[in-house]
Amino acid sequence: MSGTLNKVMLIGHLGDEVKMHYFEGGGCIGRFPLATNETYTSKQTNERITNTEWHNIVVRNKGAEICEKYLSKGDKVYIEGRLKTRKWQDDKGADRYSTEIHCSDFTFLSTKKESENNVANKPVTQNPVTKPSEKNESNGEGNDDLPF
């Protein structure tokens, strides 16, 4: 294979609310931490051990606005994107690095309330490149006219 691939797929829970940053040209960026867990049983102690990994998620423009509107801390979400490492300088002038997942697609899996109540709900899928679909409305007919 001559090409390369930079693709990340994560399912996890939001660790905080989506933080928005708006720019003069009208664009925006949303950032939030995402926690993924790995659980295993220790062979020595026979106890369950859970390790949490934190990921910095970056969503742009319309996708960021959708995430800000519908996601909150604790919600479960599927994220698809690519890894990007940023270099910056701290207050002391030292070079620092930050690895982020730049989100290209996402699916809302459940809310925190649904997770707590163990209620199964159909996932909501949104592609941040396209405008979210509006709910289909009947052609001026009320729900009373439905045949079932």
N, C-alpha and C positions, 0 to 999 in steps of 0.2 A: 504494500500500500504506500503510495507516494504522498498522500495528504496527511493532515493532522486533524485532531479533534479536541475541542475544549468544551465539554458538556457536563453539567451537573444536574442531578435530579435528587431532590430532598423532600421528605415528608416530615414535618415537625410542628412544634407549637411556638407561637409568637411569645417572645420573652418580654415585650414591651409594646406600647402603642407605636403606630407608624409616625415617624418624625418627617415632616415635610420641609423642603427648601425650595423657594420660588425664585426665579430669575427674571431679569428685566425683559428679556425677549418673549416671555410668556411660558417658557418651559418650567418644569419642576422635577424634583427628585424626591422619592420617598425612601427612607431607610428604617430597617427594623432588625432586631436580632431574632434568629430562629434556632430553637433547641431541638436536637435529635438525640435519641437515647439508644444505648446498647445495653442489653440486660443479659447476664449469664450467671450460671451457678458455679461458685468456687468449689473445686474438687477437694481442697484441704479442709474447708470449714463447712461445706455443703449449704452455704447461704447464698441468697440471690444478691448480685452486685449490679448496680446500674451506673453506667458512665454517661455523662451528658456532654455533648459537643455543641459549641455555640458557633453559629455562622452569621456573618454580616451580609444582609440582603439589601440590594439596591434596585429600585424600580423607577422607571422614568415616565414622565408625562401622564397620559391618560391612565395607564396602568397604576401609577402611583396614586392618582386621585381615587380610583376604584378601591385600592387597598386601604387608603385612609378612611374612606366612607364605610366600608363593610367589615374590616378586620379590627380586632381588638386583642389585647393581651390574653393569652391562653388559647386562642383559636387554633385549630389544626388546619394546615394548608400544604398543598403540593406546590413546590417551586421548581421551575426548570430554567436553566440559564448557563452562564459560563463564568469561569474563574478569572478574576482580574486582580493584580497586585498593584497597590498604589504606594508611591514613595513620597514622604513628606518630612519636614523638619519640626522638631518639638521646640519648646521655649528656649532650651539651652543650645539649639543649633545642631543637635544630633540627628542623624538620618534615622527615620522610623519607617516601617513597612506595615501595610494593612492589606490582608487578603479579603476580597469581597466576592459575592456571587451576584453578577449582573443579571437580573431576572428578565427572561424573554417571554415566559408564559407562566400562568399560575392557575390553580384550582382550589376553591374554598371547599374544605372537606367537612368541617363541623365548627360550631361555635363552642365557647367554653361552657355555656349552659347545657348544650346538647351533650357534650362530653361528660359532664357531671351527672346528667340524668340518663346516660346511655341510650339516648333516643337516636334511632337510625333515621337519617334524612338524606335525600338525594343531593349529591354534591353540586355546587354551582361552579361552572367553568367559565372563565373569562380569558380572552386573549387580549393583552394590553394594546395590541396594534390596532384592533378594531373597536368600534363603538359598542358598548354593551347593548344587547337586544332589549327592546321594550317588551313588556308583557302583551300578549295577543289580546286584543279586545274584540268582543263580538260586534257585528255590524249593526249597532244601534239596538240590538235585541237584548233584553234582560235575561237573567239566569232562569226566570220562571218559564221561558219558552223552550227550555231544553227537553228533548224527548225522553230523558231518563231521570 
